[in-house]
Amino acid sequence: MGQIKSFFLSGHNNTGGNTGLDKNKHDFIKKQILVSIPVCNEEEHIVPCLLALARQEIQPEKVVLWINNTTDQTHERVASLTNTLPFEMEIVRVVYDPGLASAGLARRDAMAHAAQYASSDSLLVTTDADSEAAEDWLSRTLNAFAHHPVEAVFGRALLLPEEAKKIPLNLHEDERAEQAYGALLDQIALLLCPEFHDPWPRHTEHSGASIAVTYQAWSKVGGMPAIPTSEDRAFYQVLRKNGIRVRHAPDVKVYVSARLVGRAQGGMAETLARRLHVQDEYIDDIFEPVSRRLLRIRRQRLCQKENQFIPFEDACMELPSVRVRRDDLEKHHKRAQRVLDHLKKMAHLHHHEFLKESIDQFDIPQLAHSDQSSIR
């Protein structure tokens, strides 16, 4: 299911504070940056997209526009900028068979084409044609690589301020509630199973609007998964399954449109259009009950003790999925908050001994029941 990416904005390109690429501390600024953008009928957005890239504090070496199955004036709009941009731009025009054409295929092919020019220490970056990157998007991406031992960085996709105004207040409120609940689940997971390469604060999004990966990691997993939709989430999964560390950098941001007719089935636009008509009964399926999250963590911890690797997302894959009803979200939130408060208290009391103990000690059955009907 697609996810509407956090509606609440503090201002377009308003980063606040230092942008933070410390050129004296690392050599990441020397990395070759190759940006790939799948493009399909984007005459309205492609110029703002490219101009936002032109304003980057750190410029990409090359931008590949993969213009596919396009019938509008996108190419002409791009051509008007050819001699005005501060980076090299390559325009590739392709026509897929209508039965095969998809956003996932276009992104996969665009990145594969850019990779042909990559050196072994390059960064392959992708974004969307309807996005406008914050001016520090690439510099903060480089900063994330420099300060965390990772091979991939996922940024956030936020709605453009003017676009956000088109969305009814109730959907903004619903999205904020989902994200707040997801943040509680994530903090619980980090307390019990820390990921020192991806510490809090972090986010839980996996959007094709902001992905950066080293050439080595991209090659190791065989590039983007060959699927028509949700290739961004699938790419994250395949990275994790191959033991590649990922940083979810909350300060790496791009701003996207709030269109209702999207380019990918099951994507953000389709989700938004559906929710404008009638709100979904369940919240996004990446947000599970806290009892299932604790079970998932327990299984992962047991595998770690046996020196086995299991992706966090696969820890309960043989069990039926458990969804959270939107009407029950407040109760789930309160339960997750109780669990998190208890874990923080235990961590404070036990200090370094906290993580050495079995997770069973902290499962808190009185606070997190597996039976959803017992929610209080």
Solvent accessible surface area in square Angstrom, and as a share of the most:
residue,aa,sasa,rsa
1,M,78,0.35
2,G,10,0.09
3,Q,6,0.03
4,I,1,0.00
5,K,17,0.07
6,S,10,0.06
7,F,2,0.01
8,F,87,0.36
9,L,45,0.23
10,S,92,0.59
11,G,24,0.23
12,H,63,0.28
13,N,38,0.19
14,N,90,0.46
15,T,52,0.30
16,G,51,0.49
17,G,73,0.70
18,N,134,0.69
19,T,44,0.26
20,G,30,0.29
21,L,24,0.12
22,D,43,0.22
23,K,123,0.52
24,N,150,0.77
25,K,150,0.64
26,H,29,0.13
27,D,91,0.47
28,F,40,0.17
29,I,57,0.29
30,K,157,0.67
31,K,54,0.23
32,Q,34,0.15
33,I,5,0.02
34,L,2,0.01
35,V,0,0.00
36,S,2,0.01
37,I,0,0.00
38,P,18,0.11
39,V,0,0.00
40,C,34,0.20
41,N,47,0.24
42,E,5,0.02
43,E,56,0.25
44,E,128,0.57
45,H,27,0.12
46,I,0,0.00
47,V,35,0.20
48,P,46,0.29
49,C,3,0.02
50,L,0,0.00
51,L,68,0.34
52,A,0,0.00
53,L,2,0.01
54,A,27,0.21
55,R,107,0.39
56,Q,9,0.04
57,E,86,0.39
58,I,22,0.11
59,Q,61,0.27
60,P,4,0.02
61,E,95,0.43
62,K,14,0.06
63,V,0,0.00
64,V,1,0.00
65,L,0,0.00
66,W,24,0.08
67,I,4,0.02
68,N,8,0.04
69,N,39,0.20
70,T,34,0.20
71,T,124,0.72
72,D,38,0.19
73,Q,92,0.41
74,T,0,0.00
75,H,46,0.21
76,E,89,0.40
77,R,100,0.37
78,V,0,0.00
79,A,48,0.38
80,S,80,0.52
81,L,22,0.11
82,T,72,0.42
83,N,146,0.75
84,T,95,0.55
85,L,22,0.11
86,P,80,0.50
87,F,17,0.07
88,E,101,0.45
89,M,34,0.15
90,E,42,0.19
91,I,52,0.26
92,V,26,0.15
93,R,149,0.54
94,V,36,0.21
95,V,133,0.77
96,Y,31,0.12
97,D,85,0.44
98,P,120,0.75
99,G,70,0.68
100,L,123,0.61
101,A,38,0.29
102,S,23,0.15
103,A,22,0.17
104,G,0,0.00
105,L,47,0.23
106,A,2,0.02
107,R,13,0.05
108,R,75,0.27
109,D,38,0.19
110,A,0,0.00
111,M,0,0.00
112,A,41,0.32
113,H,33,0.15
114,A,1,0.00
115,A,9,0.07
116,Q,134,0.59
117,Y,91,0.35
118,A,21,0.16
119,S,51,0.33
120,S,69,0.44
121,D,78,0.40
122,S,0,0.00
123,L,2,0.01
124,L,2,0.01
125,V,2,0.01
126,T,0,0.00
127,T,2,0.01
128,D,34,0.17
129,A,4,0.03
130,D,12,0.06
131,S,1,0.01
132,E,30,0.14
133,A,5,0.04
134,A,2,0.02
135,E,70,0.31
136,D,1,0.01
137,W,2,0.01
138,L,2,0.01
139,S,1,0.00
140,R,27,0.10
141,T,5,0.03
142,L,1,0.00
143,N,26,0.13
144,A,8,0.06
145,F,7,0.03
146,A,32,0.25
147,H,98,0.44
148,H,38,0.17
149,P,86,0.54
150,V,14,0.08
151,E,67,0.30
152,A,0,0.00
153,V,2,0.01
154,F,0,0.00
155,G,0,0.00
156,R,47,0.17
157,A,2,0.02
158,L,9,0.04
159,L,0,0.00
160,L,20,0.10
161,P,39,0.24
162,E,116,0.52
163,E,25,0.11
164,A,12,0.09
165,K,150,0.64
166,K,131,0.56
167,I,10,0.05
168,P,56,0.35
169,L,124,0.62
170,N,79,0.40
171,L,5,0.02
172,H,19,0.09
173,E,76,0.34
174,D,35,0.18
175,E,1,0.01
176,R,139,0.51
177,A,42,0.32
178,E,0,0.00
179,Q,38,0.17
180,A,40,0.31
181,Y,0,0.00
182,G,3,0.03
183,A,30,0.23
184,L,11,0.06
185,L,1,0.00
186,D,9,0.05
187,Q,35,0.15
188,I,0,0.00
189,A,9,0.07
190,L,19,0.10
191,L,45,0.23
192,L,1,0.01
193,C,12,0.07
194,P,45,0.28
195,E,36,0.16
196,F,168,0.70
197,H,21,0.10
198,D,2,0.01
199,P,49,0.31
200,W,106,0.37
201,P,84,0.53
202,R,30,0.11
203,H,17,0.08
204,T,35,0.20
205,E,1,0.01
206,H,29,0.13
207,S,9,0.06
208,G,2,0.02
209,A,1,0.01
210,S,3,0.02
211,I,1,0.01
212,A,2,0.01
213,V,0,0.00
214,T,24,0.14
215,Y,57,0.22
216,Q,101,0.45
217,A,1,0.00
218,W,32,0.11
219,S,50,0.32
220,K,129,0.55
221,V,24,0.14
222,G,45,0.44
223,G,4,0.04
224,M,1,0.00
225,P,27,0.17
226,A,82,0.63
227,I,62,0.32
228,P,81,0.51
229,T,37,0.21
230,S,55,0.35
231,E,8,0.04
232,D,26,0.13
233,R,49,0.18
234,A,26,0.20
235,F,0,0.00
236,Y,10,0.04
237,Q,54,0.24
238,V,39,0.23
239,L,0,0.00
240,R,26,0.09
241,K,107,0.45
242,N,53,0.27
243,G,49,0.48
244,I,3,0.01
245,R,121,0.44
246,V,3,0.02
247,R,18,0.06
248,H,9,0.04
249,A,2,0.01
250,P,39,0.24
251,D,53,0.27
252,V,1,0.00
253,K,54,0.23
254,V,0,0.00
255,Y,7,0.03
256,V,7,0.04
257,S,4,0.03
258,A,6,0.05
259,R,58,0.21
260,L,82,0.41
261,V,118,0.68
262,G,30,0.29
263,R,91,0.33
264,A,30,0.23
265,Q,144,0.64
266,G,26,0.25
267,G,20,0.20
268,M,40,0.18
269,A,11,0.09
270,E,74,0.33
271,T,0,0.00
272,L,1,0.00
273,A,35,0.27
274,R,86,0.31
275,R,9,0.03
276,L,68,0.34
277,H,162,0.72
278,V,93,0.53
279,Q,45,0.20
280,D,20,0.10
281,E,94,0.42
282,Y,74,0.28
283,I,0,0.00
284,D,0,0.00
285,D,64,0.33
286,I,54,0.28
287,F,5,0.02
288,E,14,0.06
289,P,2,0.01
290,V,0,0.00
291,S,21,0.14
292,R,31,0.11
293,R,23,0.08
294,L,2,0.01
295,L,46,0.23
296,R,31,0.11
297,I,0,0.00
298,R,48,0.18
299,R,74,0.27
300,Q,15,0.07
301,R,24,0.09
302,L,90,0.45
303,C,26,0.15
304,Q,91,0.40
305,K,118,0.50
306,E,110,0.49
307,N,146,0.75
308,Q,100,0.44
309,F,123,0.51
310,I,40,0.20
311,P,13,0.08
312,F,31,0.13
313,E,51,0.23
314,D,26,0.14
315,A,3,0.02
316,C,4,0.03
317,M,141,0.63
318,E,112,0.50
319,L,55,0.27
320,P,104,0.65
321,S,95,0.62
322,V,41,0.24
323,R,74,0.27
324,V,0,0.00
325,R,96,0.35
326,R,34,0.12
327,D,122,0.63
328,D,37,0.19
329,L,11,0.06
330,E,117,0.52
331,K,93,0.40
332,H,1,0.00
333,H,56,0.25
334,K,103,0.44
335,R,2,0.01
336,A,0,0.00
337,Q,62,0.27
338,R,76,0.28
339,V,0,0.00
340,L,3,0.01
341,D,73,0.38
342,H,53,0.23
343,L,0,0.00
344,K,100,0.42
345,K,126,0.54
346,M,31,0.14
347,A,23,0.18
348,H,129,0.57
349,L,107,0.53
350,H,60,0.27
351,H,122,0.54
352,H,130,0.58
353,E,68,0.30
354,F,7,0.03
355,L,66,0.33
356,K,139,0.59
357,E,64,0.29
358,S,49,0.32
359,I,8,0.04
360,D,87,0.45
361,Q,91,0.40
362,F,2,0.01
363,D,33,0.17
364,I,6,0.03
365,P,94,0.59
366,Q,104,0.46
367,L,28,0.14
368,A,10,0.08
369,H,60,0.27
370,S,102,0.66
371,D,78,0.41
372,Q,67,0.30
373,S,99,0.64
374,S,46,0.30
375,I,27,0.14
376,R,139,0.51
